[in-house]
Amino acid sequence: MRLPTPLRRRKPDSHKGDYGHILIIAGSLRYSGAGLLCAKAALSAGAGLVTLALPRSICLAILKTKPDELMLLPVSQTRNASISSKAFRTLSDFSKKIDMIAIGPGLSTDRSTQTLVRKLIKTLRKPMVIDADGLNALAERPPFKLPPGAIITPHPGEMARLIGIPARVIEKKRKEVAKNFAARYNSTVVLKGRRTVVAAPDGRIYVNTTGNPGMATAGSGDVLTGIIAALGAQGLDAFETAKYGVYLHGLAGDLAAREKTQLGLIASDIIDFLPKAIKKSS
């Protein structure tokens, strides 16, 4: 698959603001790496600016080891060092100057954090990718609504919690489930797994052919969220964003597996091979 022209060619007089500012709301004490993986992937997928919102103590802990290109937004935290509901005003105000939001990786299921997530999803009017604990927060309090143009990235277990159907049933009719959810909630669905299905609310369907079993490893989904957020921040519509995102994610994983083997593949390898995947698709 060849990437669209806006991703292959940049105008000579462009600047970082032309390629989007992403706010990633992620991470907790136990899952501190999730936000970093997401942010690194977003940077490598062409985002102009990336800000990672983390619990204050985790921001301090990673100052010396974070990528130099990454900006941090320290926010209020709970006793368990997850993002607190008290961070709402800070995140809401900051979101006014960004182009794309990614929410969910490693946030935890802390009650205060989940309350925050639901409030942000309900009130923020920005293009948004919702993953992992962002989806779990929605599933915890049905019925729920999604902001217009949202992209969700559930695996079958997360989709099962969202719609109340067993994962084994979802696996048998992946395209149908993704298509119906997209139409009902006016959102783009990325139903992850072998042959990831991307469904748009207007009925468009894409079934991905890249990727391999070595990518079934911790953090791989966080990397995908970062890639999708980056492509969305660069101006693609939601369906195209998701389609090219899953394609590049899988292709980078395939290139990494050739060198690292499927057994030895880890999520950060996918990020390392992302530029090669982009070059191969240009």
C-alpha positions in Angstrom: 0.0 0.0 0.0 1.3 3.4 -0.9 0.8 6.3 1.5 -1.2 9.3 0.4 0.7 12.3 -0.9 0.4 14.5 2.2 2.4 11.8 4.1 5.0 11.3 1.4 5.8 14.8 0.5 6.2 17.9 2.6 6.1 21.5 1.3 9.6 23.1 1.4 8.4 26.0 3.5 6.5 24.0 6.1 7.0 24.1 9.9 6.2 21.8 12.8 2.9 23.5 13.4 1.7 22.2 10.0 2.0 18.6 11.2 -0.1 18.8 14.3 0.2 19.0 18.0 -0.9 15.8 19.9 -1.9 15.6 23.5 -1.4 12.1 24.9 -3.2 11.4 28.2 -1.7 8.2 29.5 0.3 6.4 32.1 0.2 5.4 35.8 2.7 4.1 38.3 2.4 0.5 37.2 2.1 1.3 33.5 4.5 4.2 33.2 6.0 3.0 29.9 2.7 3.0 28.0 2.6 6.8 27.5 6.2 6.9 26.5 5.7 4.2 23.9 2.7 6.0 22.5 4.6 9.3 22.4 7.7 7.9 20.8 5.6 6.3 18.1 3.7 9.5 17.4 7.0 11.4 17.0 8.4 8.7 14.6 5.1 8.8 12.6 5.5 12.5 11.7 3.7 14.5 14.4 5.0 18.0 14.6 4.6 18.3 18.4 3.8 15.8 21.1 2.9 16.6 24.7 2.5 13.7 27.1 0.3 14.3 30.1 1.4 12.1 33.1 1.0 12.0 36.8 3.3 14.6 38.3 5.6 12.1 40.1 6.1 10.1 37.0 7.0 13.2 35.0 9.7 13.9 37.5 10.9 10.3 37.4 11.4 10.3 33.6 12.8 13.7 33.0 16.4 12.4 32.4 15.4 9.5 30.2 12.5 10.8 28.1 13.1 11.6 24.4 14.5 15.2 24.1 11.8 15.9 21.5 8.9 15.1 23.8 7.2 17.7 25.9 5.6 16.8 29.3 2.5 18.1 31.1 2.6 17.1 34.8 -0.9 16.8 36.2 -2.6 16.0 39.5 -2.4 12.4 40.7 -4.2 10.0 42.9 -2.6 8.1 45.9 -1.8 5.3 43.5 0.0 7.7 41.1 -2.6 7.6 38.4 -4.0 10.7 36.8 -6.6 12.3 39.2 -10.0 13.7 38.3 -8.6 17.0 39.6 -6.6 17.2 36.4 -9.7 18.0 34.4 -9.3 21.7 34.2 -5.6 21.5 33.3 -6.2 19.0 30.5 -9.3 20.8 29.2 -7.5 24.2 29.0 -4.4 22.6 27.4 -6.5 20.8 24.8 -7.6 24.1 23.3 -4.2 24.5 21.6 -3.8 21.0 20.3 -5.0 19.2 17.2 -5.4 15.6 18.3 -5.9 13.7 21.6 -4.9 10.2 22.4 -6.3 8.9 25.6 -6.1 5.6 27.5 -2.7 3.8 27.3 -1.7 2.7 30.8 -4.2 5.0 32.7 -5.3 2.2 35.1 -8.8 1.5 36.3 -8.5 3.8 39.4 -12.0 5.2 40.1 -10.9 8.8 40.0 -9.0 8.3 36.7 -12.0 6.6 35.1 -14.2 9.5 36.2 -11.8 11.9 34.5 -11.6 9.9 31.3 -15.4 9.8 30.9 -15.6 13.6 31.5 -12.9 14.4 29.0 -14.4 12.1 26.3 -17.8 13.8 26.9 -16.7 17.4 26.9 -13.6 17.7 24.7 -14.3 18.6 21.1 -11.1 17.5 19.4 -10.3 14.6 17.1 -9.6 11.7 19.5 -8.1 8.2 19.6 -9.5 6.2 22.5 -7.7 3.0 23.6 -7.1 0.6 26.5 -8.2 2.1 29.8 -10.0 4.8 28.0 -12.3 2.1 26.6 -12.5 0.4 30.0 -13.7 3.6 31.6 -16.5 3.9 29.0 -17.5 0.2 29.4 -17.8 0.7 33.2 -20.7 3.2 32.9 -23.0 2.4 30.0 -24.7 3.9 28.1 -22.0 6.1 26.6 -21.5 8.5 23.7 -18.4 9.1 21.6 -17.4 12.5 20.3 -17.9 13.0 16.5 -15.1 11.5 14.5 -13.6 9.5 17.3 -11.4 6.5 16.6 -11.5 3.6 19.0 -8.9 0.8 19.0 -10.3 -2.2 21.0 -9.0 -5.7 21.0 -11.9 -8.3 21.1 -11.9 -8.4 25.0 -12.3 -4.6 25.2 -15.0 -4.7 22.5 -16.8 -7.4 24.4 -17.0 -5.1 27.5 -18.2 -2.2 25.4 -21.1 -4.1 23.7 -21.8 -6.9 26.1 -21.1 -9.8 23.7 -18.6 -12.5 24.5 -15.2 -12.1 22.8 -15.5 -15.5 21.2 -18.6 -14.4 19.4 -17.0 -11.2 18.3 -14.1 -13.2 16.8 -16.5 -15.1 14.6 -18.0 -11.9 13.0 -15.3 -9.3 13.3 -16.3 -7.2 10.2 -20.0 -7.2 11.2 -19.3 -6.2 14.8 -16.9 -3.4 13.8 -19.3 -2.1 11.1 -22.3 -2.0 13.3 -20.5 -0.3 16.1 -19.1 2.4 13.8 -22.5 3.1 12.4 -24.2 3.2 15.8 -21.7 5.5 17.5 -20.6 7.5 14.5 -17.0 6.6 15.0 -14.2 4.8 13.3 -13.5 1.3 14.8 -10.1 -0.4 14.8 -10.9 -4.0 15.9 -7.4 -5.3 16.6 -6.2 -8.9 16.1 -5.2 -11.1 13.2 -6.5 -9.2 10.1 -7.3 -6.1 12.0 -10.6 -4.6 10.8 -11.1 -0.9 10.3 -14.7 0.3 9.9 -16.1 3.8 9.2 -19.6 5.0 10.1 -20.4 5.4 6.3 -19.8 1.7 5.8 -16.3 1.6 4.5 -14.3 -1.4 5.6 -10.6 -2.2 5.5 -9.0 -5.5 6.5 -5.3 -5.2 7.2 -2.8 -7.8 5.9 0.4 -6.7 7.6 1.6 -7.8 11.0 2.7 -11.0 12.6 2.3 -13.0 15.9 5.5 -11.5 17.3 3.6 -8.2 17.7 1.4 -9.9 20.4 3.6 -8.3 23.1 3.2 -5.7 25.8 3.1 -2.1 24.5 2.3 -3.0 20.9 -1.2 -1.4 21.1 0.3 1.7 22.7 2.5 2.1 19.7 -0.5 1.7 17.3 -2.3 4.5 19.2 0.6 6.8 18.8 0.9 6.1 15.1 -2.8 6.7 14.5 -2.7 9.9 16.5 0.2 11.2 14.5 -1.5 10.5 11.1 -4.7 12.1 12.3 -2.8 15.2 13.4 -1.4 15.5 9.9 -4.9 16.0 8.4 -6.2 12.7 7.2 -9.8 11.8 7.8 -10.6 9.3 10.6 -10.9 6.3 8.4 -7.8 7.0 6.3 -5.9 7.7 9.6 -6.9 4.4 11.0 -6.3 2.4 7.8 -2.8 3.7 7.2 -2.0 3.6 10.9 -2.7 -0.2 11.2 -0.9 -0.8 7.9 2.3 1.0 8.9 2.2 -0.6 12.4 1.9 -4.1 11.0 4.5 -3.4 8.3 7.0 -2.0 10.9 6.4 -5.2 12.9 7.0 -7.4 9.9 10.3 -5.6 9.1 11.3 -5.8 12.8 10.5 -9.6 12.9 12.8 -10.3 9.9 15.8 -9.0 11.9 14.7 -9.6 15.5 12.6 -12.8 15.0 9.0 -13.0 16.1 10.1 -14.5 19.4 12.5 -11.7 20.2 10.2 -8.8 19.0 9.3 -6.1 21.6 7.1 -3.0 21.1 10.0 -0.5 20.9 11.3 -2.5 17.9 8.1 -1.6 16.0 8.9 2.1 16.6 12.6 1.6 15.5 11.4 0.1 12.2 8.7 2.6 11.6 10.8 4.9 9.4 11.7 1.9 7.2 8.0 1.0 6.9 7.2 4.6 5.9 10.0 4.6 3.3 8.9 1.3 1.9 5.3 2.7 1.5 6.4 6.0 -0.1 
